[in-house]
Amino acid sequence: MDRYKVITILNNLGLIRKRISHSDHQNLIFRGTFMGNLLNLDHADIILYYNSIIRDIYNYYVFVGNRCKIL
């Protein structure tokens, strides 16, 4: 599994973005972003949305040997 490809996919979907680390203020880390289009949904619908994204990525990499590193 190419972890950088998964991170790129999540970044392109707008789920994460690079931010400066709060601990040392030098390293760039990935942080979650605000999804305004999910604001008016129920909690169960928001969870279903994120689970569908995770399931899509997992199903794409289901055949690789290191798929447990996704979690």
Secondary structure by P-SEA (a helix, b strand, c coil): ccaaaaaaaaaaaccbbbbcccccccbbbbbbbbccccccccaaaaaaaaaaaaaaaaaaacccccccccc
